[in-house]
Amino acid sequence: MTSNITNDMLETPASISGQILKKLDHVADYFKDNAGELLWNLMMIAAILILAKLALYLISRGTKSAMQKQMYHRSEKQGKRIDTMMTLLRSAARYVVYFIAILLILKQFNLFESMKGLIVTAGVGSFAIGFGAQSLVKDVVTGFFMMFENQFSVGDYIKTDNFEGTVEATAMRVTYLRTFKGEQVIIPNGTISRVVNYSRGDNVAIITVSTSYEADTQKIMQLIEQAVKQYASENMDVIKEPPVVQGITAFESSSVQISVMCKVHSMKQWQVERGMRLAVKEMFDKSGVAFPYQRIVKMDYTPEKKLTNDDIPKGKEKKDKIPEWANIEDDE
């Protein structure tokens, strides 16, 4: 026994390449001895991934089918609500399926129990992970309450603190907006603190017409009323109540401001505002009424003749040219 220990201690240490080859031999022996178990684990992992993909496909197909069914879209409000719930369900299902798949894969390599014990015992690490995921948790919780309170739905035109656009989709963590320019904006739900929803209820179209102080205001108001009422009669599909001329709302430095208000259907306020402005402009052109605008007057300036010493009066001549009211005595 003593001779064997002595012989092992006296062995020459192997070189780096020899150590690497020795480790590779151990790995090869491990794969050779456990080839069947490793192959089975790989097959189970492939099956788990295939089932996860299949589950996500079925969920996506089911939600898409629900969003396209006419029975769930009997009204615009109901349709938007269903679309919102389906996109949210799709997002939540994706997280759940991926989480379960990862746990099953770890279990195949007997890592689940080890990680569970590690998470339970590593209190400081758990606190650090929780602190780092604080923003993620805030996004998910805020998104859940926004959907639960039905603050907005897919298809609504909304304005948040910094962005404005149409809601394309809602997820557990983010909201997708499409702006007027076609840009897609992805907003974390936790950063949304205020929402203005333009798609809920009726809207009001308001325009302000600038008129000159010299014009007859009563006549101008009659022309404006005639123009906007004619426009309203031709566009009853977007206007809910006839437009009303509010009268003078402000006196500016070079114009009198007259406002017009009109109640319109949801999301039609910008269209009606543009139409009423065009109708007023055409009515003013037809009636010969001019809009006030800033004018720049250019005046020709010719400097007077420059005085010389010969032009300055002296002696008696100086006294004669001094007005009596000046009361200045001549020193000469």
Disulfide bonds with the S-S distance in Angstrom:
none
